[in-house]
């Protein structure tokens, strides 16, 4: 086995070509450890051990083998991330301005998996609808006994492409009083056999009587999930998603990933101190008809923006530096909030401009 040599005076290797460019259809590149991704750009990570640093709006993603779509929208900006890549299943992506997910606001009726389609009105994004196959809790087979820590619930994944169901057990006086589905899933062909297992940290593990739960399926004939298989090109507003096929009545909203690219001052206000900035609240998708936050992103936590403001005599006069444009999976646009060290007597009013931005990332081979 090869051993990496290191020590005083031996640093990381100088940038190499990320890909074997002489191979047919291999991406063409140069020997560098930095790359700027324009909105909508993605870059598969080359095989090997890497330190990856994402920029302000890019993200590290992996190809989920269950849903068969790229997953991960966390943007841990500026922090080196160790990645052992295989060349195909991890990537950097700048998806600002692109739809990244869909929220099913109404499932409709009469849909058939083989003939159902979902198309976007603009941007060229592509979508995989899922019909039926949502998990539901029928009953507790047994409440169990002697738990002191909530046990863990494991539910098998559905066939590809599907959305895995997840659940948590509710504990009362040492017994399981119920099971709550935190993701109802989609695409199950039969009711999955859930298992309730004691926490490995439960001090009563030797005396626990195991609880059981019985699951069923709901959502027959309804569109229960929509997966984004290609994010397409950046667009100014979220595209309209239209369901086609044998059924009718489904309503689906695309979730657009955006960052703050600027702001404007509508009212200067009075009483602002020596410093002021804009931050934000909100900017996540609306809840859908079903509970699948891992794919619909209804559980996505936006990253707040931080934008400097210029002041003159306690009033806002200009928009300063964008220290962080934030990152929003927009269903309801984020609201700007003004922070200052002064005693405000007349509130200023500002508005945000949301859109897309280029971003520089670092890929350092080890």
Phi, psi and omega in degrees: 000135180293141179242128179286129179268129178211166181159186180303130180084354178250108183261193176292154181294149177293156184305135177249168169298130183291331183231155174285086191298342181282349181281147180298131178070007176285145178299140178274134183207181178236165181283095180205159176248016177228143178214140176257126179259123173285162177305130182092349181283145171226155181219111175299137178281135181291157180296141178134183177267128188225151163253120185244130175240117179275156178277213187279333183231355179279173182209158176262128183232158172232154180276106184292121183288346180271308180276340183063030173233159179288133190234146176113114179238006178290134180241091182275073192297135173081356183257122178298133180242127177282128180228130171254096191265152177254001178094352186226328193250006172230148182206160166263143182216134169251099186254017177297136183085358182249149170289138184240346181195176179223142176251122177277109180269344174203127187279341182070192182218157171077013181280149178237133186305316187291336184247357184279136178229157172226124182238150181259146183283338183204157173091342177077013177293152180239153192219144178247107177281151175236131183251127174068191171076038176265142180281148173218153179271120178274308183191165168274124175289320178209141181278347182069186181198156172072019172287140171244345175231143179308127176287168182258142181252126179243130180235127180300152179282155176281174175296156178284139351271130178213174179246119182293141173274147175225158184207165175228143179270140177261129187251137177214118177052042175084000179236158177277116182270346179177169177233128180251126177282121177269336166225124182280348178074181178194148175091009175289138178269338175211163183299124183286144179275093181288150178233133176254117183243141178298147174298138178296345179264002182288119181293346180263018189305327183289337185248009183285135169262120192287136176276158177225156179221148179246125179254153173233188180236145174226177173087017180301131178080358179254151171282116186254352177192152176222122183255139178274113182266342174206126186285344178070200182267156178298144178227158182283326179228157182299133179291156173280131178257129184238128178271137176234167180125200187288332186274189179203160170091359180284141175233132188223135179245131176281144177258121184257130178271125183220161175229160178280121180257354180176182179205162177224151183258120177264330178218128189286334181072172181220140173098010177284144187279216184275351180211148178204151177213161173261130166237184187223160170223144181088191181099037175236165182295155170289152177293146180263189180287338182240170181251090175222066186297335182290337178249324179279348179067019176292346175260007181291132179260112180298152172265129186290150176273160174218110185231125181288157179231140174271141185234146170220119178051042175081008178237152179285132180237339183200161174268126181269211184290144171270098180290323178206117179285355182072178180213121189231127170269094200277123163244307169247126184300145179295148178260134177285142175234135181262128177248139181205164176259012181258175176260097187287129176255329175229119185290137173279162176233132179226160175227149181264149169253119181256146179183220183234162182210148173287160187207140180255131180238160178242134176235105182251119177285143180259000000 
